Amino acid sequence: MFGRRGKSKHQPIAFAEYIKIHDSYMESYYKKAMVASDTLDWDLSDQPMVTLKGKIFIDNQSGLCLYVSQLMRLSRDKRGRQLVRIDEYTYNLYYDGKKKSEIFRYDNFDTKPRRGHKSTHHCHRFMAGKELRGSPYELPHEDIPTLGQAIEEAYEYYLETLKS
């Protein structure tokens, strides 16, 4: 999710509100030229599970892109509103078409916490195609990024490395 004022960014949210927030943030990223193009695709065919997958290109020329995969669960609250919660996610920044080009990857695809970790949420960091020492780093719940935060971090990387 992209985050909401006054609420935990990872709480279930009305699905219609999630879509509205998602679209609004993506529109603003395009207007600010933080996103060059995307191939994001919603799959609503396997409800109560919903997926959002695809690539968000930060820079078309270099191929810098953020691969996004979100597996979301739909449920209903007491008033019958359809809520959504992200169960699994990965946000992977790399250069499309280039081997060993990962920069970072946030995910929670492990079925149990890694040795010495309390949660399955973690961040991998890479340099020159190799995972950095100590990576992956465990993420406390409050540090789990939203998709918007991952896009913003990808754009910061672009400004620091390609735009300068």
Secondary structure, DSSP 8 states (H G I E B T S, - for coil): ---BTTB-TTS-EEHHHHHHHHHHHHHHHHHTTS--EE--EEE-TTTTEEEEEEEEEEETTTTEEEEEEEEEEEEE-TT--EEEEEEEEEEEEEETT-TT---EEEE---SS--TT-SSS-EEEEEETTEE-TT-SEE--GGG---HHHHHHHHHHHHHHHT--
